[in-house]
Amino acid sequence: MSPLSLVSPPAEPSIDPAGDADTAFARLEVRACEAAARPWIAAHGGYTLASHFQPIVSLAHGRVVGHEALLRASDAEGQPVAPPRFFNVADAHELLWRDRLARTVHAANYARRALAEQWLFLNLHPQVFAQPQASKLDHFIARTAARFGLAPHALVLEVLEDAVRDDADFDAAVALVRGQGGLIALDDFGAGHSNFDRVWRLRPEIVKLDRSLVARSAAEPSARRVVTQMVSLLHECGALVLMEGVETEAEAQFALEADVDLVQGWFFARPQPELVAPDHARASIDKLWLAFGDRWRGDEARYRERVRPYRAAIAEAAAQLAVGRPFDEATQGFRALPRTELCYLLDATGRQIGRNRPGANAALASGAAFAPVHDTRGACWASRPYFRRAMAAVGTVQISRPYRTLHGAHLCETASIAFRCADGTVRVVCGDFS
């Protein structure tokens, strides 16, 4: 039994590229496929088009929440054809037709086995999204939903991040998608010259992190910190974050650490013609969470042990300063610790009182290249989290997250504590350690 097929547009009469692009979609002779037991395919221009689907998993929910549709094309000899080759056409109308035909095949195949409350992610060719003659993307969503029984809000259109344009056609296309209830996913974020301005302009519901970020983070601890902060910023922009290209257990563990919302990749499932069940990855996800808990508790224990001497020493310095001991004498214990770079004192407004006092690892904070910022007398550090947190909890030691110090090309952490002097004034004593 051969697969069911969608009908390609007739050669005659041709469709005027300057006319209504939605005419092309209307001329697809799509039959009801609710009872179809076999996948749908499409034949066009000597190519055969079929669908594969890769599940998208919510780690928090422990289940599959959607599928990305991926094109599988072959030529007249049955040889695989990469999607870029299939879409490599100069004629704008032909490109539009091929793009819509591929999405229609995907929608038809998805509808055969679609489950309630799941998303269908559909890739959109960047040249198609903002074409003036393609301005009826809202009709595509509406017709797809009506023909295949899919809710408009179940359709997620993926737009490549580097294809986002600052023009009226692009903004109109985004508005039309949302006007019909569809969602926007910004794809390949982090590949090449990524720009948060595109996120702010587009306001995508979902941002997909490029595979290159995942691979680099698995090898470089500093990259892990940057990607984790990137995820936090994207959350603050109002987007869910999807990490794609997760291929190993270590990469899946990093996805948990980075607090992404959704994951996709070979570790959970390879692309395949049929949809997977919602609980497809349950065992793998449960194993990830179990390992995450064990590792998190171990990391916390190691972190507490690492910063314990710095906590104790800065607290002792504050106690001595509160009773009037000189700064050099009061901070001697902290400055003697092996990784301490310097100590300094702030007033209640965050303004530094006096100069920095060097620690045992002062060489790190005295590089000649950073001489312009070495003298910090009178500098205001009121914007620093270590100052604000100390002022919000007087008497409690704070340890900052690692950050790039002004004094060298490396990361440091700051221990800080606010204390009251005998005259009632509040001071904050701080110590940086590498």
C-alpha positions in Angstrom: 0.0 0.0 0.0 1.5 3.3 -1.0 1.2 6.4 1.2 -1.6 8.8 0.7 -0.6 11.9 -1.2 -1.4 15.6 -1.3 -1.9 17.1 -4.8 0.6 19.5 -6.2 -0.6 22.6 -8.1 -1.6 22.1 -11.7 0.9 23.3 -14.3 -1.9 25.2 -16.1 -3.0 27.8 -15.5 -0.1 29.3 -13.7 -0.6 31.5 -10.6 0.4 35.1 -11.0 3.2 35.7 -8.5 2.0 39.3 -8.0 -1.5 38.1 -7.1 -3.0 36.7 -3.9 -0.5 34.2 -2.5 -3.2 32.5 -0.5 -4.7 31.2 -3.8 -1.9 28.6 -3.8 -2.9 27.2 -0.5 -6.6 27.1 -1.5 -5.8 25.0 -4.5 -4.3 22.2 -2.5 -6.8 19.3 -2.8 -6.5 18.1 0.8 -8.9 15.4 1.7 -10.0 14.6 5.2 -7.3 12.5 6.8 -8.7 11.7 10.3 -9.0 8.0 9.4 -5.8 7.8 7.4 -3.6 5.0 8.6 -0.6 5.9 6.5 1.5 9.0 6.3 0.7 11.7 3.9 3.3 12.7 1.2 3.4 15.4 -1.5 4.8 15.2 -5.0 6.0 18.4 -6.6 8.7 19.3 -9.2 10.2 15.8 -9.2 10.5 15.8 -5.5 8.6 13.7 -2.9 8.0 15.3 0.5 7.4 13.5 3.8 7.4 14.4 7.5 9.5 13.4 10.5 8.8 14.7 14.0 11.1 15.3 16.9 9.5 15.5 20.3 9.9 18.6 22.5 10.1 17.8 26.2 9.3 19.8 29.3 11.8 18.8 32.0 9.7 20.2 34.8 6.5 18.4 33.6 8.4 15.2 32.7 6.5 14.8 29.4 6.4 15.5 25.7 4.6 18.8 25.1 5.1 19.2 21.4 6.8 18.1 18.2 8.9 19.9 15.6 8.1 18.9 12.1 11.1 18.3 9.9 11.1 17.9 6.1 12.3 14.7 4.5 12.5 15.2 0.7 13.7 12.8 -2.0 14.3 13.2 -5.7 12.9 11.2 -8.6 15.5 8.5 -8.0 14.5 8.2 -4.3 17.8 9.8 -3.1 17.5 12.1 0.0 17.5 15.8 -0.7 18.6 18.3 2.1 15.9 21.0 2.8 18.2 23.8 1.8 18.6 22.3 -1.7 14.8 21.8 -2.0 14.2 25.4 -1.1 17.0 26.8 -3.2 14.8 28.4 -5.9 15.1 31.9 -7.3 11.4 32.5 -8.0 9.6 34.0 -5.0 6.3 32.4 -5.8 7.8 29.0 -6.2 9.6 29.3 -2.9 6.4 30.4 -1.2 4.6 27.4 -2.8 7.2 24.9 -1.6 7.3 26.4 1.9 3.5 26.1 2.2 3.4 22.7 0.7 5.9 21.4 3.2 4.0 22.9 6.1 0.8 21.5 4.8 2.3 18.0 4.6 3.5 18.4 8.2 0.1 19.5 9.4 -1.7 16.7 7.7 0.7 14.1 9.2 0.6 15.7 12.6 -3.2 15.7 12.6 -3.3 11.9 12.1 -2.0 11.3 15.6 -2.2 14.7 17.3 -2.7 14.7 21.0 -4.6 17.5 22.9 -2.5 20.2 24.5 0.6 19.8 22.4 2.4 22.2 20.1 3.3 21.6 16.5 6.5 23.6 15.6 6.7 24.4 11.9 9.8 25.9 10.3 9.2 28.9 8.1 11.6 29.9 5.3 13.0 33.3 6.3 12.4 34.8 2.8 8.8 33.7 3.0 7.9 35.1 6.4 8.1 38.7 5.4 7.4 38.6 1.7 4.8 41.2 0.8 2.9 38.6 -1.2 3.0 36.2 1.7 1.2 38.6 4.0 -1.7 36.2 4.6 0.1 34.0 7.1 -3.0 34.4 9.2 -5.0 32.5 6.5 -2.5 29.7 6.6 -3.0 29.3 10.4 -6.7 29.6 10.1 -7.0 27.2 7.2 -4.6 24.7 8.8 -6.6 24.8 12.0 -9.9 24.3 10.2 -8.8 21.6 7.7 -6.9 19.5 10.2 -8.8 20.1 13.4 -5.9 21.8 15.1 -6.2 24.7 17.5 -4.5 27.9 16.2 -2.6 28.3 19.4 -1.1 24.8 18.9 0.8 26.1 15.9 4.3 27.5 16.6 6.0 29.2 13.6 9.8 29.1 13.8 11.7 32.1 12.5 15.5 32.1 12.3 17.0 34.7 14.6 19.3 36.2 12.0 16.3 36.6 9.6 14.5 39.1 11.9 14.2 42.4 10.0 13.5 45.9 11.1 10.8 46.7 8.6 7.0 47.0 8.3 6.5 43.8 6.3 8.2 41.7 9.0 6.3 43.4 11.8 3.0 42.9 9.9 3.7 39.2 9.4 4.3 38.8 13.2 1.1 40.7 14.0 -0.9 38.5 11.5 0.4 35.3 13.1 -0.5 36.4 16.5 -3.8 37.8 15.3 -4.9 34.3 14.5 -3.7 32.8 17.8 -0.4 31.4 16.5 2.9 31.5 18.4 6.3 32.7 17.4 9.6 30.8 18.2 12.9 32.5 17.5 15.2 29.8 16.2 19.0 29.3 16.4 19.5 32.0 19.1 23.2 32.2 19.9 24.5 31.2 16.5 26.6 33.8 14.9 25.9 37.4 15.8 22.9 37.1 18.2 21.3 40.2 19.4 18.9 40.6 22.3 17.4 43.6 20.4 15.7 41.0 18.1 14.1 39.4 21.2 12.8 42.7 22.4 11.4 43.6 19.0 9.9 40.2 18.2 8.7 39.3 21.7 8.7 35.6 20.8 6.8 33.2 23.0 9.7 30.7 22.7 13.4 31.2 22.1 15.4 28.1 20.8 19.1 28.1 21.9 21.4 27.0 19.1 23.2 23.7 19.4 26.6 25.5 19.4 25.8 26.9 22.8 25.0 23.5 24.2 28.2 21.9 22.8 30.4 24.8 24.1 28.9 24.8 27.5 29.6 21.1 27.9 33.3 21.8 27.5 33.8 25.2 29.1 32.7 26.1 32.7 32.8 29.8 31.8 30.5 29.2 28.9 28.1 27.4 31.2 27.8 30.5 33.4 27.2 32.7 30.4 24.5 30.5 28.9 22.8 30.2 32.3 22.7 34.0 32.6 21.4 34.2 29.0 18.5 31.9 29.9 17.8 34.2 32.9 17.7 37.2 30.6 15.5 35.5 28.1 13.1 34.7 30.9 13.1 38.3 31.9 12.2 39.2 28.3 9.1 37.1 28.7 10.1 34.0 26.6 10.2 30.3 27.3 13.6 28.9 26.5 14.1 25.7 24.5 17.6 24.1 24.3 17.9 22.1 21.1 20.5 19.7 20.1 20.7 17.9 23.4 22.5 14.7 22.5 24.2 13.4 25.7 23.2 12.9 29.4 25.8 15.6 30.4 24.1 18.1 28.0 20.7 17.2 29.4 22.1 17.7 32.9 23.3 21.1 31.9 19.8 22.0 30.6 18.5 21.4 34.1 21.3 23.5 35.6 20.6 26.3 33.2 16.9 26.3 34.1 15.6 26.0 30.5 11.9 25.3 30.1 12.0 22.9 27.1 14.6 20.5 25.5 14.9 18.8 22.2 17.5 16.4 20.9 18.7 12.9 20.2 19.1 12.2 23.9 15.3 12.1 24.2 14.4 11.0 20.7 15.5 11.1 17.1 13.2 12.4 14.4 10.8 9.8 13.3 7.7 9.6 11.1 5.3 9.0 14.0 4.6 11.1 17.1 5.8 9.7 20.4 3.6 9.3 23.5 3.6 12.1 26.2 5.4 9.8 28.6 8.0 8.8 26.0 11.0 10.2 28.0 9.7 9.8 31.5 12.3 7.3 32.6 15.2 9.4 31.2 13.8 12.6 32.8 13.3 10.9 36.2 16.9 9.7 36.1 18.1 13.2 35.2 16.3 14.8 38.2 17.6 12.1 40.5 21.2 12.8 39.4 20.6 16.6 39.5 19.5 16.4 43.1 22.5 14.4 44.1 24.9 16.6 42.2 23.2 19.8 43.5 23.5 18.7 47.1 27.2 17.8 46.5 27.9 21.1 44.8 26.2 23.0 47.6 28.3 21.1 50.2 31.5 21.8 48.3 30.6 25.5 47.8 29.8 26.0 51.5 33.1 24.4 52.5 35.0 26.5 50.0 33.6 29.9 51.2 33.4 28.9 54.9 36.7 30.5 55.9 35.9 33.7 54.0 32.5 34.0 55.6 33.9 33.5 59.1 36.8 35.9 58.5 34.7 38.8 57.1 32.2 38.3 59.9 35.1 38.6 62.4 36.4 41.7 60.6 33.0 43.4 60.9 32.8 42.5 64.7 36.2 44.1 65.3 35.4 47.2 63.2 32.1 47.6 65.1 34.1 48.1 68.3 36.5 50.5 66.8 39.5 48.4 65.8 41.6 49.9 63.0 40.8 48.6 59.5 44.1 47.0 58.7 44.1 45.1 62.1 40.4 44.1 61.8 40.7 42.7 58.3 44.1 41.0 58.9 42.6 37.5 59.2 40.5 37.8 56.0 43.5 39.3 54.0 45.7 36.4 55.1 43.4 33.8 53.4 45.2 32.3 50.3 42.8 33.6 47.6 42.1 37.0 49.0 42.9 39.9 46.7 41.8 42.9 48.7 39.5 44.4 51.3 37.7 47.7 51.4 35.1 49.7 53.4 31.9 51.3 52.2 29.5 53.8 53.9 25.7 53.4 53.9 25.5 55.0 50.5 27.9 52.6 48.9 30.8 55.1 48.7 34.2 53.7 49.4 36.0 55.0 52.5 39.8 55.0 52.0 41.9 52.8 49.8 41.9 49.1 49.1 44.0 46.9 51.4 45.9 44.1 49.7 45.4 40.5 50.5 47.5 37.4 50.2 46.7 37.1 46.5 47.2 40.8 45.8 49.2 40.2 42.7 46.0 39.3 40.8 44.5 42.7 41.6 47.5 44.8 40.6 48.0 44.1 36.9 49.5 47.1 35.1 46.9 46.9 32.3 44.2 47.9 34.8 46.1 50.7 36.5 43.4 53.3 35.5 40.9 51.6 37.9 43.3 50.7 40.7 42.6 53.8 42.8 39.1 53.3 44.1 39.0 55.8 46.9 35.7 57.6 46.9 34.2 55.2 44.2 30.5 54.3 44.6 29.6 50.7 44.6 25.9 51.2 45.4 24.8 49.3 42.3 26.7 46.1 43.2 24.6 43.3 44.4 27.0 42.5 47.3 26.4 46.0 48.7 22.6 46.0 48.2 22.2 42.5 49.7 24.4 43.4 52.7 22.4 46.6 53.4 19.1 44.6 53.2 20.3 42.2 55.9 22.6 44.0 58.3 24.7 41.5 60.3 24.5 38.7 57.7 27.4 37.7 55.5 26.8 37.8 51.7 28.8 36.0 49.0 28.4 37.3 45.5 28.2 35.3 42.3 31.4 35.2 40.3 31.9 38.3 38.2 34.7 40.0 36.1 36.7 42.1 38.5 37.8 45.6 37.6 41.3 44.8 38.6 42.2 42.0 36.2 41.2 39.7 33.5 39.7 37.1 35.8 36.6 36.3 37.9 36.3 37.1 41.6 33.7 36.7 44.3 33.0 39.3 47.0 32.2 38.6 50.7 30.4 41.5 52.3 28.6 42.2 55.6 26.9 45.4 56.9 27.5 46.3 60.6 26.6 49.1 63.0 29.3 51.2 64.5 29.2 52.5 68.1 27.8 55.9 66.9 24.9 54.1 65.1 26.2 54.6 61.5 26.2 51.6 59.1 29.2 50.5 57.3 29.9 47.6 54.9 33.1 45.7 54.9 34.0 43.8 51.7 36.6 41.4 50.6 37.3 40.1 47.1 38.7 36.7 46.5 39.6 34.9 43.3 
